[in-house]
C-alpha cells in the first residue's frame, strides 16, 4: 500500500501535494491537506468551501478511477486564489448529471460548480486531473 506523505512544492507557485491510496478513507486525508494548506496561507475564510470541493473531487476519483492511487494537489497560483486538483488513472472526463430527489449520488459536480470560480479537466498521459479554483480573479 502506498504511503501518504505531504510535500511542499520546492519551486514555482506555493503548493502541497500528496499521493493517496484509491480508497474512501483518502477523502479525509485530502480534506486535512487542504485545511492545512489554506490555514498556512492565511486563507481561513476559504477553508470550508475548499474542503467540500476536495471531498467531491477525491470522492469521484475514488469511485471512478482505475489506478491504485490518486494525487491531491493544492496550489496558490495568485494571492487569494487556490487551485485544488485530483489526479487519477482514468481518461474519462467527469460530467455533471442531474440527480433525482431520491438519488444518493450525482450532486458532486453541481456543488463544485456552485463553490468554485472555475473547474475543469486536464488530460494527462496516465489519466486526468480534475481541478477547481476558488477565490480571487483568475489571471488571463
C-alpha beads as a LAMMPS data file, in Angstrom:
LAMMPS data file: protein, C-alpha beads

140 atoms
139 bonds

1 atom types
1 bond types

-500.0 500.0 xlo xhi
-500.0 500.0 ylo yhi
-500.0 500.0 zlo zhi

Masses

1 110.0

Atoms # bond

1 1 1 0.000 0.000 0.000
2 1 1 1.407 3.450 -0.919
3 1 1 2.412 5.633 1.963
4 1 1 0.840 9.025 2.422
5 1 1 3.319 11.865 2.642
6 1 1 2.600 15.577 2.345
7 1 1 5.210 17.574 0.488
8 1 1 5.528 21.250 -0.304
9 1 1 6.430 22.192 -3.856
10 1 1 10.153 23.011 -3.939
11 1 1 9.853 25.662 -6.696
12 1 1 7.192 27.634 -8.514
13 1 1 3.841 28.594 -7.036
14 1 1 3.318 27.656 -3.407
15 1 1 1.642 24.298 -3.142
16 1 1 1.285 20.971 -1.435
17 1 1 0.623 17.532 -2.847
18 1 1 0.005 14.068 -1.556
19 1 1 -0.382 10.683 -3.250
20 1 1 -3.053 8.593 -1.558
21 1 1 -4.486 5.099 -1.952
22 1 1 -7.674 4.985 -4.013
23 1 1 -9.882 4.256 -1.022
24 1 1 -12.793 6.067 0.650
25 1 1 -10.593 6.925 3.652
26 1 1 -8.369 9.075 1.436
27 1 1 -11.034 11.785 1.206
28 1 1 -10.427 12.592 4.889
29 1 1 -6.692 12.906 4.250
30 1 1 -7.387 15.165 1.247
31 1 1 -9.561 17.404 3.441
32 1 1 -6.782 17.644 6.049
33 1 1 -4.248 18.581 3.354
34 1 1 -6.497 21.363 2.029
35 1 1 -7.241 22.647 5.523
36 1 1 -3.505 22.653 6.370
37 1 1 -2.506 24.485 3.183
38 1 1 -5.172 27.179 3.387
39 1 1 -4.521 27.761 7.079
40 1 1 -0.765 28.082 6.403
41 1 1 -1.523 30.644 3.682
42 1 1 -3.859 32.664 5.927
43 1 1 -6.920 31.824 3.811
44 1 1 -9.172 30.509 6.577
45 1 1 -12.241 32.136 5.009
46 1 1 -11.971 29.690 2.092
47 1 1 -11.390 26.522 4.117
48 1 1 -14.955 25.206 4.321
49 1 1 -15.688 25.650 0.608
50 1 1 -12.306 24.199 -0.358
51 1 1 -12.832 21.183 1.916
52 1 1 -16.203 20.473 0.271
53 1 1 -14.657 20.793 -3.196
54 1 1 -11.768 18.418 -2.484
55 1 1 -14.183 15.951 -0.884
56 1 1 -16.200 15.808 -4.094
57 1 1 -13.182 15.625 -6.408
58 1 1 -11.465 12.945 -4.312
59 1 1 -14.713 11.009 -3.906
60 1 1 -15.226 10.946 -7.675
61 1 1 -11.668 9.764 -8.237
62 1 1 -12.029 7.004 -5.655
63 1 1 -15.312 5.805 -7.206
64 1 1 -14.393 6.058 -10.874
65 1 1 -10.609 5.905 -11.349
66 1 1 -8.698 2.846 -12.434
67 1 1 -5.326 3.393 -10.760
68 1 1 -4.364 2.249 -7.269
69 1 1 -3.642 5.810 -6.156
70 1 1 -4.918 9.372 -6.545
71 1 1 -2.867 12.527 -6.189
72 1 1 -4.235 15.610 -4.462
73 1 1 -2.581 18.955 -5.159
74 1 1 -3.317 22.320 -3.542
75 1 1 -1.705 25.371 -5.120
76 1 1 -1.893 29.121 -4.723
77 1 1 -1.425 30.495 -8.232
78 1 1 -2.100 34.059 -7.063
79 1 1 -2.753 35.855 -3.776
80 1 1 -6.217 34.960 -2.515
81 1 1 -6.709 32.223 -5.108
82 1 1 -6.444 28.455 -4.612
83 1 1 -6.372 25.645 -7.157
84 1 1 -7.236 22.148 -5.977
85 1 1 -6.703 19.195 -8.279
86 1 1 -7.126 15.449 -8.019
87 1 1 -5.258 13.274 -10.494
88 1 1 -6.404 9.748 -11.214
89 1 1 -5.785 6.957 -13.699
90 1 1 -8.981 7.306 -15.724
91 1 1 -9.140 9.067 -19.088
92 1 1 -12.915 9.540 -18.805
93 1 1 -13.768 13.184 -18.009
94 1 1 -16.349 13.826 -15.311
95 1 1 -19.756 15.067 -16.373
96 1 1 -22.256 16.824 -14.158
97 1 1 -25.509 14.930 -14.067
98 1 1 -28.968 15.670 -12.846
99 1 1 -29.674 13.758 -9.661
100 1 1 -33.191 12.786 -8.763
101 1 1 -34.698 13.677 -5.399
102 1 1 -34.026 10.173 -4.053
103 1 1 -30.576 9.688 -5.587
104 1 1 -27.749 9.420 -3.075
105 1 1 -25.087 10.385 -5.644
106 1 1 -24.800 12.731 -8.590
107 1 1 -24.670 16.149 -6.961
108 1 1 -20.903 16.494 -6.518
109 1 1 -20.009 18.435 -9.630
110 1 1 -23.065 20.644 -9.199
111 1 1 -21.679 21.524 -5.765
112 1 1 -18.187 22.109 -7.200
113 1 1 -19.690 24.417 -9.847
114 1 1 -21.509 26.396 -7.157
115 1 1 -18.455 26.806 -4.902
116 1 1 -15.605 27.218 -7.385
117 1 1 -14.985 30.162 -9.679
118 1 1 -13.965 27.681 -12.348
119 1 1 -13.304 23.961 -12.729
120 1 1 -12.237 21.605 -15.478
121 1 1 -10.240 18.612 -16.560
122 1 1 -6.690 18.329 -17.868
123 1 1 -5.820 15.199 -19.861
124 1 1 -2.584 13.504 -18.856
125 1 1 -0.658 10.588 -20.398
126 1 1 -1.701 8.371 -17.499
127 1 1 -5.205 9.677 -16.825
128 1 1 -6.554 13.101 -15.961
129 1 1 -6.513 15.853 -13.371
130 1 1 -9.818 17.375 -12.313
131 1 1 -9.257 20.836 -10.873
132 1 1 -11.227 23.646 -9.274
133 1 1 -10.219 27.215 -8.490
134 1 1 -11.590 29.226 -5.598
135 1 1 -11.205 32.884 -4.663
136 1 1 -9.833 35.987 -6.376
137 1 1 -9.679 36.859 -10.045
138 1 1 -8.107 34.408 -12.439
139 1 1 -5.010 35.564 -14.315
140 1 1 -5.635 35.744 -18.060

Bonds

1 1 1 2
2 1 2 3
3 1 3 4
4 1 4 5
5 1 5 6
6 1 6 7
7 1 7 8
8 1 8 9
9 1 9 10
10 1 10 11
11 1 11 12
12 1 12 13
13 1 13 14
14 1 14 15
15 1 15 16
16 1 16 17
17 1 17 18
18 1 18 19
19 1 19 20
20 1 20 21
21 1 21 22
22 1 22 23
23 1 23 24
24 1 24 25
25 1 25 26
26 1 26 27
27 1 27 28
28 1 28 29
29 1 29 30
30 1 30 31
31 1 31 32
32 1 32 33
33 1 33 34
34 1 34 35
35 1 35 36
36 1 36 37
37 1 37 38
38 1 38 39
39 1 39 40
40 1 40 41
41 1 41 42
42 1 42 43
43 1 43 44
44 1 44 45
45 1 45 46
46 1 46 47
47 1 47 48
48 1 48 49
49 1 49 50
50 1 50 51
51 1 51 52
52 1 52 53
53 1 53 54
54 1 54 55
55 1 55 56
56 1 56 57
57 1 57 58
58 1 58 59
59 1 59 60
60 1 60 61
61 1 61 62
62 1 62 63
63 1 63 64
64 1 64 65
65 1 65 66
66 1 66 67
67 1 67 68
68 1 68 69
69 1 69 70
70 1 70 71
71 1 71 72
72 1 72 73
73 1 73 74
74 1 74 75
75 1 75 76
76 1 76 77
77 1 77 78
78 1 78 79
79 1 79 80
80 1 80 81
81 1 81 82
82 1 82 83
83 1 83 84
84 1 84 85
85 1 85 86
86 1 86 87
87 1 87 88
88 1 88 89
89 1 89 90
90 1 90 91
91 1 91 92
92 1 92 93
93 1 93 94
94 1 94 95
95 1 95 96
96 1 96 97
97 1 97 98
98 1 98 99
99 1 99 100
100 1 100 101
101 1 101 102
102 1 102 103
103 1 103 104
104 1 104 105
105 1 105 106
106 1 106 107
107 1 107 108
108 1 108 109
109 1 109 110
110 1 110 111
111 1 111 112
112 1 112 113
113 1 113 114
114 1 114 115
115 1 115 116
116 1 116 117
117 1 117 118
118 1 118 119
119 1 119 120
120 1 120 121
121 1 121 122
122 1 122 123
123 1 123 124
124 1 124 125
125 1 125 126
126 1 126 127
127 1 127 128
128 1 128 129
129 1 129 130
130 1 130 131
131 1 131 132
132 1 132 133
133 1 133 134
134 1 134 135
135 1 135 136
136 1 136 137
137 1 137 138
138 1 138 139
139 1 139 140
